[in-house]
Amino acid sequence: MTKTPILAAIVAACGALAAASVPAARAAQDGVPGVEVRITSPVDEAYVSGVVTLRAEITPLSAAARVEEVTFAVDGRIVCRLTAPPFVCEWDAGARVEAHVIRVVATLAEGRVTDSVRTR
């Protein structure tokens, strides 16, 4: 069956929509072998509203001493920067339950590691 231009556009749009709905890959480490940062609060797919605690952990624990900065961003906007453990801060998600992408970037002298979660 030959696809018409309109059908081809619909198929392409559906594929893009399906790809966008797949949860972000957890723990996308991009530069420091053996070091991982993980968002422990909120959890992936959590329903959030009001004041939310953002929490991240660095492993191995010995790597936390080498962290220069941990940055939390929500929907692409930086909401807090921390330079020492514990890597915890509060963010106001607003009164309505809405989807958000929360990302953490831990910067060490030898590179960066990241993680992200999606909320509902």
Phi, psi and chi 1 to 4 in degrees:
 res  aa     phi    psi   chi1   chi2   chi3   chi4
   1 MET       -  129.8  177.8  173.1  123.2      -
   2 THR   -88.1  132.7  -55.0      -      -      -
   3 LYS   -83.7  134.3  -67.2 -179.5 -169.8  173.2
   4 THR   -76.2  161.1   64.8      -      -      -
   5 PRO   -56.1  -36.5  -25.7   34.1      -      -
   6 ILE   -68.9  -45.1  -66.8  173.1      -      -
   7 LEU   -62.8  -41.3 -180.0   57.7      -      -
   8 ALA   -61.0  -40.3      -      -      -      -
   9 ALA   -66.8  -39.2      -      -      -      -
  10 ILE   -66.1  -44.8  -68.2  170.1      -      -
  11 VAL   -61.0  -43.4  169.2      -      -      -
  12 ALA   -63.4  -42.6      -      -      -      -
  13 ALA   -64.8  -40.7      -      -      -      -
  14 CYS   -64.8  -39.5  -71.1      -      -      -
  15 GLY   -64.1  -41.3      -      -      -      -
  16 ALA   -65.9  -39.9      -      -      -      -
  17 LEU   -65.2  -42.4 -179.4   60.5      -      -
  18 ALA   -63.6  -41.2      -      -      -      -
  19 ALA   -64.9  -36.8      -      -      -      -
  20 ALA   -70.9  -24.1      -      -      -      -
  21 SER   -86.7   -7.1   67.0      -      -      -
  22 VAL   -74.9  129.5  174.8      -      -      -
  23 PRO   -56.8  147.0  -23.1   31.7      -      -
  24 ALA   -61.0  145.8      -      -      -      -
  25 ALA   -64.1  134.3      -      -      -      -
  26 ARG   -79.7  148.4  -65.8  -72.8  -42.6 -119.2
  27 ALA    53.6   57.6      -      -      -      -
  28 ALA   -80.2   91.3      -      -      -      -
  29 GLN   -82.2  127.9  -51.3  -55.0  -48.1      -
  30 ASP  -127.8   39.5   60.4   -2.3      -      -
  31 GLY   163.0   -6.2      -      -      -      -
  32 VAL  -129.4   97.8 -175.7      -      -      -
  33 PRO   -58.2  135.0  -21.9   31.5      -      -
  34 GLY    82.4   -0.9      -      -      -      -
  35 VAL  -116.5  137.0  176.6      -      -      -
  36 GLU  -135.7  143.4 -177.9  176.5  -58.7      -
  37 VAL  -116.4  139.7   63.7      -      -      -
  38 ARG  -139.1  131.8 -172.5  167.1 -125.8   19.6
  39 ILE   -75.9  122.2  -63.7  171.7      -      -
  40 THR  -104.4  -12.9   58.4      -      -      -
  41 SER  -153.7  127.1  177.0      -      -      -
  42 PRO   -77.0  164.8   30.7  -34.6      -      -
  43 VAL   -81.3  160.7  -63.5      -      -      -
  44 ASP   -57.4  136.0 -152.5   22.6      -      -
  45 GLU    70.9   15.0  -59.7  -65.1  -38.9      -
  46 ALA   -71.1  151.7      -      -      -      -
  47 TYR   -90.8  123.2  -69.9   91.0      -      -
  48 VAL  -129.2  145.6  -62.0      -      -      -
  49 SER  -161.5  162.4   65.3      -      -      -
  50 GLY    70.4 -156.6      -      -      -      -
  51 VAL   -77.9  124.6  176.7      -      -      -
  52 VAL  -118.6  136.1  176.3      -      -      -
  53 THR   -84.5  124.4  -61.7      -      -      -
  54 LEU   -99.4  127.3  -56.2  178.4      -      -
  55 ARG  -139.3  136.5  178.5  178.3  -70.5  116.5
  56 ALA  -133.1  150.2      -      -      -      -
  57 GLU  -123.5  143.0  -66.3  178.6   -3.4      -
  58 ILE  -106.4  133.8  -52.0  -81.0      -      -
  59 THR  -129.6  144.0   55.0      -      -      -
  60 PRO   -67.9  160.2   28.1  -33.5      -      -
  61 LEU   -55.8  -33.2 -151.2   47.0      -      -
  62 SER   -63.3  -24.6   60.1      -      -      -
  63 ALA   -72.4  -23.9      -      -      -      -
  64 ALA   -59.8  -31.6      -      -      -      -
  65 ALA   -69.0  -20.7      -      -      -      -
  66 ARG   -93.9   -0.8  -59.1 -167.4  -37.4  -96.3
  67 VAL   -71.2  128.1  169.3      -      -      -
  68 GLU   -88.1  -36.3  -64.4  175.0   -9.0      -
  69 GLU  -162.6  143.8 -179.2  177.7   75.7      -
  70 VAL  -120.4  127.7  167.9      -      -      -
  71 THR  -119.8  128.9  -55.5      -      -      -
  72 PHE  -103.2  135.3  -77.0   96.4      -      -
  73 ALA  -129.5  143.3      -      -      -      -
  74 VAL  -123.0  123.1  178.5      -      -      -
  75 ASP    53.5   37.7  -59.7  -30.1      -      -
  76 GLY    84.3    1.2      -      -      -      -
  77 ARG  -113.3  126.3 -173.1  176.3   56.2   92.9
  78 ILE   -66.0  129.1  -66.2  173.5      -      -
  79 VAL  -112.0  -20.4  -65.1      -      -      -
  80 CYS  -166.4  154.1   69.8      -      -      -
  81 ARG  -129.6  135.4  -65.7  175.8 -164.1 -109.7
  82 LEU  -129.5  145.8  -53.8  159.0      -      -
  83 THR  -116.4   -0.4   57.1      -      -      -
  84 ALA  -154.1  151.7      -      -      -      -
  85 PRO   -67.2  156.0    3.8   -2.0      -      -
  86 PRO   -75.9  146.9   28.9  -33.5      -      -
  87 PHE   -91.7   78.0  -58.6  113.6      -      -
  88 VAL  -137.1  136.6  177.7      -      -      -
  89 CYS  -151.9  170.0   64.7      -      -      -
  90 GLU  -111.3  146.3  -67.7 -174.5  -18.1      -
  91 TRP  -138.0  137.9  158.0   67.8      -      -
  92 ASP   -90.8  109.3 -172.5   -7.5      -      -
  93 ALA   -79.7   -6.2      -      -      -      -
  94 GLY    90.9  174.1      -      -      -      -
  95 ALA   -77.2  -27.5      -      -      -      -
  96 ARG   -93.9  146.5  -65.3  176.4   17.6  159.6
  97 VAL   -80.3  115.6  174.1      -      -      -
  98 GLU  -137.4  157.5  -64.6 -179.1    5.4      -
  99 ALA   -72.4  139.7      -      -      -      -
 100 HIS  -142.2  154.9  -61.9  -76.8      -      -
 101 VAL  -111.8  120.8  175.1      -      -      -
 102 ILE  -107.8  129.1  -59.2  168.9      -      -
 103 ARG  -127.4  141.5 -176.5  169.4 -167.0 -114.0
 104 VAL  -122.5  138.7   65.3      -      -      -
 105 VAL  -125.9  121.7  177.3      -      -      -
 106 ALA  -104.5  122.4      -      -      -      -
 107 THR  -103.4  123.4  -57.0      -      -      -
 108 LEU  -115.8  166.4  -67.2   81.2      -      -
 109 ALA   -56.9  -34.0      -      -      -      -
 110 GLU   -94.4    4.3   61.2  -91.0   36.5      -
 111 GLY   149.1 -167.0      -      -      -      -
 112 ARG  -123.8  150.8  -60.5  178.6  -30.6  148.4
 113 VAL  -130.6  148.0  -71.2      -      -      -
 114 THR  -135.7  162.0   64.9      -      -      -
 115 ASP  -153.0  156.8 -172.1   24.4      -      -
 116 SER  -149.4  153.5   62.5      -      -      -
 117 VAL  -135.2  156.4  -64.1      -      -      -
 118 ARG  -112.8  137.0  -71.0  179.5 -168.7 -125.9
 119 THR  -107.4  169.8   66.2      -      -      -
 120 ARG  -105.6      -  -63.9  177.5 -178.5 -129.0
